[in-house]
Amino acid sequence: MIHSRRRSLFAAFAVLVGLVASAAPISAAVTVPTQPYLMSFHTCLPGVSDCNNPNNHIVQLAQSADGSNWSLVGGWQSYKGSVPDVFRRGNTLYVFSTSGLMRVDMTTGATTTTAVTLNSGSYVDPSLAQLPDGRLILFFLPGIPGQDPASCAAGQASCVREIKTAVEVAGSDGTRFEVDSGARVSETITGGAFSDPDIFYNGTEWVLYVSRGPSVHAYTSGSIQGSYSFRGIVSNNLGGVPAGLQFADGSIGTYVHTSSGASTEIRRATSPAGTTAISSFQTVLAAQSIGLGNRAESPGLALNTAGITCAACTTSSGSPGTTTTTAAPASSVGARVGGACARVGATATLGKTKLICKKSGKKSGKKSGKKKVWVKR
């Protein structure tokens, strides 16, 4: 049963190498997701036999109106990467994985890909949040070259495993991070795995989930960069590789992935604070239901809202190593004031002029409906 992101020695080494390599460019823009909840996850490359190897994982992106029913984002093209997480800031969506960072422009749908680096060491199992000044903060399990970072080395009776944080370098637009001193969680383990941190705010305090094989442990802190204390077991052998998110009604959704026969699916339960024991989970995303094989794993969650503004966090010229997609959304190709457009609400930029697609007062010559044209925003 696949409940954790534990890696073979070869796979762990390959992941660490991938962290300093750019993600593969995506050849087309996506349809901007408009629903209030977003989920990144990975599936398995079609036709491969070893879906436990992170090198065979591909990143997916879904959206939902209620946190229970999910559909793939239109135009999304999966790319090689594992253990993804997603976060929106302003008009940019950040999708982190073992292959680096993909940014999605939430106005046009255009994508860029780039490497992610730390000033010290390397990371696996990324989870994102935002500091009060708007910078991104990365929670992660430190990588260990040549070894599974989630477990003790062969022959070790016990070992210390930590969850650490790193803060975005202003102006890097999510590509460079400086590691904070100390650890948010430090545990001595005697067996099993300690991996897959996920950070979220439950309305009262910060909650940090950690996967312990097929279980989830919760730690809490009053400060996002503080020391986190063990609160309790949220999932006891009911699923691991967790993610948490506060919904509009204040309740907390706890997501895990777990096996069901030959498949792995993503399940969810809700609770008031996300820190108490959950007795059962319900399936919300199975790979078969969206035509992606039989493995849907490693959920990462985000609200589809602008979040905290950070004027110093982005650059107009992009970051070193960035590859920008050449394709533009179909609705914005050849955009001009008064020109025809394909989808009401679509946006485009013509020089310094910002455009939006709206229905005109004139009837279309092909059908009785009104024409859709570009107008100034």
C-alpha positions as CSV (number, residue, x, y, z in Angstrom):
1,M,0.0,0.0,0.0
2,I,1.4,3.4,-0.9
3,H,0.8,5.8,1.9
4,S,4.1,7.7,2.1
5,R,6.6,9.2,-0.3
6,R,9.4,7.0,0.8
7,R,12.1,6.6,-1.9
8,S,14.6,4.0,-2.8
9,L,18.2,5.2,-2.5
10,F,18.3,5.6,-6.3
11,A,15.1,7.6,-6.3
12,A,16.1,9.8,-3.5
13,F,19.3,10.7,-5.3
14,A,17.5,11.4,-8.5
15,V,15.0,13.7,-6.7
16,L,17.9,15.7,-5.2
17,V,19.5,16.1,-8.7
18,G,16.1,17.2,-10.0
19,L,15.8,20.1,-7.6
20,V,18.5,22.0,-9.3
21,A,17.3,21.3,-12.9
22,S,14.6,23.3,-14.6
23,A,11.2,21.7,-15.1
24,A,10.4,20.7,-18.7
25,P,8.7,23.6,-20.6
26,I,5.0,23.3,-21.2
27,S,3.9,23.9,-24.8
28,A,0.6,25.6,-24.2
29,A,-1.2,27.9,-21.9
30,V,-3.9,26.6,-19.6
31,T,-7.5,27.8,-19.0
32,V,-7.3,30.0,-15.9
33,P,-9.0,28.1,-13.0
34,T,-11.9,30.0,-11.6
35,Q,-13.3,27.7,-8.9
36,P,-12.4,28.5,-5.2
37,Y,-10.3,25.5,-4.4
38,L,-7.2,24.1,-6.1
39,M,-5.4,20.8,-5.7
40,S,-2.1,19.7,-7.1
41,F,-1.3,15.9,-7.1
42,H,0.7,13.4,-9.0
43,T,-0.3,10.4,-11.1
44,C,1.9,7.8,-12.8
45,L,3.3,7.9,-16.3
46,P,1.2,5.7,-18.6
47,G,2.6,2.3,-19.4
48,V,5.3,2.2,-16.7
49,S,5.3,-0.7,-14.2
50,D,7.0,1.0,-11.3
51,C,4.7,3.7,-10.0
52,N,6.6,3.8,-6.7
53,N,9.5,5.5,-8.4
54,P,9.2,9.3,-8.2
55,N,10.9,9.5,-11.6
56,N,7.7,8.0,-13.1
57,H,5.4,10.6,-11.5
58,I,3.7,13.4,-13.4
59,V,2.1,16.6,-11.9
60,Q,-1.6,17.3,-12.3
61,L,-3.8,20.3,-11.3
62,A,-7.5,20.2,-10.4
63,Q,-10.1,22.7,-9.2
64,S,-13.3,22.4,-7.2
65,A,-16.3,24.5,-6.2
66,D,-16.9,22.6,-2.9
67,G,-13.7,20.8,-2.0
68,S,-15.4,17.4,-2.7
69,N,-15.9,17.2,-6.5
70,W,-12.8,17.8,-8.5
71,S,-12.0,18.3,-12.2
72,L,-8.8,18.8,-14.1
73,V,-7.9,22.4,-15.0
74,G,-8.7,22.9,-18.7
75,G,-5.7,22.7,-21.0
76,W,-3.4,21.4,-18.3
77,Q,-0.5,19.4,-19.7
78,S,1.1,17.1,-17.1
79,Y,4.8,17.1,-16.8
80,K,7.4,15.0,-14.9
81,G,7.5,15.7,-11.2
82,S,6.5,14.3,-7.9
83,V,5.0,15.4,-4.5
84,P,3.6,18.8,-5.8
85,D,2.1,21.6,-3.8
86,V,0.2,24.6,-5.1
87,F,-0.2,28.2,-3.8
88,R,-1.7,31.4,-5.3
89,R,-0.3,34.9,-4.7
90,G,-1.8,37.8,-6.6
91,N,-2.2,36.9,-10.2
92,T,0.4,34.1,-10.1
93,L,-0.2,30.4,-9.3
94,Y,2.9,28.6,-8.0
95,V,3.2,24.8,-8.5
96,F,6.2,23.3,-6.7
97,S,7.4,19.8,-7.3
98,T,10.6,17.8,-7.4
99,S,11.3,19.1,-10.9
100,G,11.2,22.7,-9.8
101,L,8.6,25.5,-10.1
102,M,5.8,26.1,-12.6
103,R,4.2,29.6,-12.5
104,V,0.7,30.1,-14.1
105,D,-0.4,33.7,-15.0
106,M,-3.9,33.8,-13.6
107,T,-4.9,36.5,-16.1
108,T,-3.7,34.9,-19.3
109,G,-3.1,31.2,-18.4
110,A,0.5,31.5,-19.7
111,T,3.0,29.3,-17.9
112,T,6.7,29.5,-17.0
113,T,9.0,26.9,-15.6
114,T,12.2,27.3,-13.6
115,A,14.5,25.7,-11.0
116,V,14.2,26.3,-7.3
117,T,17.2,26.6,-5.0
118,L,18.0,26.9,-1.3
119,N,21.0,28.8,0.1
120,S,21.8,25.6,2.1
121,G,21.1,22.0,1.3
122,S,18.1,20.7,-0.6
123,Y,14.5,19.9,0.0
124,V,11.9,17.2,-0.7
125,D,8.2,17.2,0.0
126,P,7.5,21.0,-0.3
127,S,4.5,22.7,1.3
128,L,3.8,26.5,0.9
129,A,2.3,29.3,2.9
130,Q,2.7,33.1,3.1
131,L,4.3,35.3,5.6
132,P,2.6,38.6,6.8
133,D,4.9,40.6,4.4
134,G,3.7,38.5,1.5
135,R,6.8,36.4,0.9
136,L,6.3,32.6,0.4
137,I,7.6,30.3,3.1
138,L,8.5,26.7,2.2
139,F,8.1,23.9,4.7
140,F,10.2,20.9,3.7
141,L,11.9,17.7,4.7
142,P,15.7,18.2,4.2
143,G,17.2,16.0,1.5
144,I,19.9,13.5,2.2
145,P,22.0,12.6,-0.8
146,G,22.1,8.9,-1.5
147,Q,19.6,8.1,1.2
148,D,15.9,8.0,1.8
149,P,15.4,11.3,3.8
150,A,12.2,10.0,5.4
151,S,13.8,7.1,7.3
152,C,16.8,6.0,9.3
153,A,19.8,4.7,7.4
154,A,20.4,1.0,7.2
155,G,21.8,-0.3,10.5
156,Q,20.5,2.7,12.5
157,A,18.3,1.8,15.5
158,S,17.1,5.4,15.7
159,C,17.6,8.8,14.0
160,V,16.5,12.4,14.2
161,R,14.3,13.7,11.4
162,E,13.3,17.4,11.1
163,I,10.8,19.6,9.2
164,K,12.4,22.9,8.3
165,T,11.4,26.2,6.7
166,A,13.0,28.5,4.1
167,V,11.8,32.0,3.2
168,E,11.6,33.4,-0.4
169,V,14.3,35.8,-1.4
170,A,12.5,39.0,-2.4
171,G,12.6,39.6,-6.2
172,S,13.1,35.9,-7.0
173,D,9.4,35.2,-7.6
174,G,9.5,31.9,-5.9
175,T,12.8,30.6,-7.2
176,R,15.3,31.2,-4.4
177,F,14.8,30.6,-0.6
178,E,16.9,31.1,2.5
179,V,16.7,28.4,5.2
180,D,15.6,29.5,8.6
181,S,17.7,28.6,11.6
182,G,16.5,25.6,13.7
183,A,13.6,23.3,12.9
184,R,9.9,23.6,13.1
185,V,9.6,20.0,14.2
186,S,12.4,17.6,15.4
187,E,11.6,14.0,16.2
188,T,13.6,10.9,17.1
189,I,12.2,8.0,15.1
190,T,12.9,4.3,15.6
191,G,11.2,3.0,12.5
192,G,8.9,3.8,9.6
193,A,8.8,7.1,7.7
194,F,8.6,10.7,8.8
195,S,7.8,12.8,5.8
196,D,5.4,14.9,3.7
197,P,4.9,18.0,5.8
198,D,1.8,20.1,5.0
199,I,1.2,23.6,6.6
200,F,-2.1,25.4,6.9
201,Y,-3.9,27.9,9.2
202,N,-7.1,26.7,10.9
203,G,-8.4,30.1,11.9
204,T,-6.8,29.9,15.4
205,E,-3.3,28.5,15.0
206,W,-0.9,27.0,12.5
207,V,-1.2,23.3,11.9
208,L,1.6,21.2,10.5
209,Y,0.7,17.7,9.3
210,V,3.4,15.0,9.0
211,S,3.0,11.7,7.4
212,R,3.9,8.6,9.4
213,G,3.4,5.9,6.8
214,P,-0.3,5.3,6.6
215,S,-1.0,7.7,9.4
216,V,-1.0,11.5,9.9
217,H,0.3,13.3,13.0
218,A,-0.6,17.0,13.7
219,Y,1.7,19.6,15.3
220,T,0.6,23.1,16.1
221,S,2.1,26.6,16.8
222,G,0.9,30.1,17.4
223,S,3.7,31.4,15.0
224,I,4.3,30.2,11.5
225,Q,8.1,30.2,12.0
226,G,7.9,29.0,15.6
227,S,8.4,25.6,17.3
228,Y,5.6,23.2,16.7
229,S,4.3,20.8,19.4
230,F,2.7,17.4,18.9
231,R,-1.1,17.7,19.1
232,G,-2.3,14.2,18.2
233,I,-2.9,11.5,15.6
234,V,-5.4,12.7,13.0
235,S,-5.4,9.6,10.7
236,N,-4.6,6.3,12.4
237,N,-3.7,3.9,9.6
238,L,-6.5,5.4,7.4
239,G,-4.2,7.3,5.0
240,G,-1.0,9.4,4.8
241,V,0.6,12.0,2.7
242,P,-1.8,14.7,4.1
243,A,-3.0,18.1,3.1
244,G,-5.2,20.5,5.1
245,L,-7.3,23.5,4.1
246,Q,-9.8,25.8,5.8
247,F,-13.1,26.1,3.9
248,A,-15.3,29.1,3.6
249,D,-17.5,27.9,6.4
250,G,-14.5,27.7,8.8
251,S,-14.3,23.9,8.8
252,I,-11.1,22.1,8.0
253,G,-10.7,19.6,5.2
254,T,-8.1,16.9,5.8
255,Y,-7.0,15.1,2.6
256,V,-4.9,11.9,2.5
257,H,-4.1,9.3,-0.1
258,T,-4.6,5.6,0.5
259,S,-4.9,2.4,-1.4
260,S,-8.1,0.8,-2.6
261,G,-7.3,-2.6,-4.2
262,A,-4.8,-2.0,-7.0
263,S,-5.5,1.8,-7.0
264,T,-4.4,4.7,-4.9
265,E,-7.0,7.5,-4.4
266,I,-7.4,10.8,-2.6
267,R,-9.8,10.9,0.3
268,R,-11.2,13.7,2.5
269,A,-12.8,14.2,5.9
270,T,-13.8,17.5,7.6
271,S,-13.5,18.5,11.3
272,P,-13.7,21.8,13.3
273,A,-9.9,22.4,13.7
274,G,-8.1,19.6,11.8
275,T,-6.2,18.4,14.9
276,T,-8.5,15.7,16.3
277,A,-8.8,12.0,15.4
278,I,-10.8,11.2,12.2
279,S,-12.6,7.9,12.1
280,S,-13.3,7.7,8.3
281,F,-12.5,9.4,5.0
282,Q,-14.5,9.6,1.8
283,T,-13.0,9.3,-1.7
284,V,-13.0,12.7,-3.6
285,L,-10.6,12.0,-6.4
286,A,-9.8,8.7,-8.2
287,A,-7.5,8.7,-11.2
288,Q,-9.8,6.4,-13.1
289,S,-12.6,8.9,-12.9
290,I,-10.6,11.5,-14.8
291,G,-8.9,9.1,-17.2
292,L,-5.4,9.1,-15.5
293,G,-4.8,5.5,-14.8
294,N,-5.1,4.1,-11.3
295,R,-2.9,6.3,-9.1
296,A,-3.9,9.7,-7.7
297,E,-1.5,10.6,-4.9
298,S,0.1,13.4,-2.8
299,P,-2.6,16.1,-2.6
300,G,-1.6,19.7,-2.1
301,L,-4.3,22.3,-1.5
302,A,-4.7,26.1,-2.0
303,L,-7.4,28.7,-2.0
304,N,-7.9,30.3,-5.4
305,T,-7.6,33.8,-3.9
306,A,-5.0,36.6,-4.3
307,G,-3.7,36.3,-0.8
308,I,-1.3,38.8,0.8
309,T,0.2,41.4,-1.6
310,C,4.0,41.4,-1.9
311,A,5.2,44.2,-4.1
312,A,8.9,43.3,-3.7
313,C,8.5,39.6,-4.4
314,T,8.2,39.6,-8.2
315,T,10.4,41.0,-11.0
316,S,9.3,42.3,-14.3
317,S,12.1,40.6,-16.2
318,G,11.6,37.1,-14.7
319,S,14.1,35.0,-12.8
320,P,17.4,33.4,-14.0
321,G,16.8,30.1,-15.7
322,T,13.2,30.8,-16.5
323,T,11.7,29.4,-19.6
324,T,8.5,31.2,-20.8
325,T,5.9,29.4,-23.0
326,T,5.6,30.8,-26.4
327,A,1.9,29.7,-26.8
328,A,-0.8,32.2,-25.8
329,P,-4.4,31.4,-24.8
330,A,-6.4,30.9,-28.0
331,S,-8.8,33.7,-27.0
332,S,-6.0,36.3,-26.8
333,V,-4.2,35.5,-30.1
334,G,-4.4,38.6,-32.4
335,A,-6.4,40.5,-29.7
336,R,-7.4,44.0,-30.7
337,V,-10.1,46.5,-29.6
338,G,-13.3,45.5,-31.5
339,G,-11.8,42.2,-32.7
340,A,-13.6,38.9,-32.2
341,C,-12.8,36.9,-29.1
342,A,-13.8,33.3,-28.0
343,R,-14.8,33.4,-24.4
344,V,-16.6,36.1,-22.3
345,G,-14.4,37.1,-19.4
346,A,-11.1,36.2,-21.1
347,T,-8.4,38.9,-20.8
348,A,-5.4,39.9,-23.0
349,T,-2.8,42.7,-23.2
350,L,-2.1,44.7,-26.3
351,G,1.0,46.8,-25.6
352,K,0.0,48.8,-22.6
353,T,-3.7,48.4,-23.2
354,K,-5.5,45.7,-21.2
355,L,-8.5,44.0,-22.9
356,I,-11.4,41.9,-21.8
357,C,-13.8,39.8,-23.9
358,K,-17.4,41.0,-23.7
359,K,-20.7,40.5,-25.6
360,S,-21.4,43.4,-28.0
361,G,-24.8,44.9,-28.7
362,K,-24.6,43.6,-32.3
363,K,-26.0,40.2,-33.4
364,S,-23.6,37.7,-34.9
365,G,-24.1,37.0,-38.6
366,K,-23.8,33.3,-38.1
367,K,-26.3,32.9,-35.3
368,S,-28.8,34.9,-33.3
369,G,-26.5,35.4,-30.3
370,K,-24.5,38.5,-29.7
371,K,-21.0,38.8,-30.9
372,K,-18.1,38.6,-28.5
373,V,-15.4,41.3,-28.9
374,W,-12.4,42.7,-27.2
375,V,-12.9,45.9,-25.3
376,K,-10.7,48.0,-23.1
377,R,-10.7,47.1,-19.4
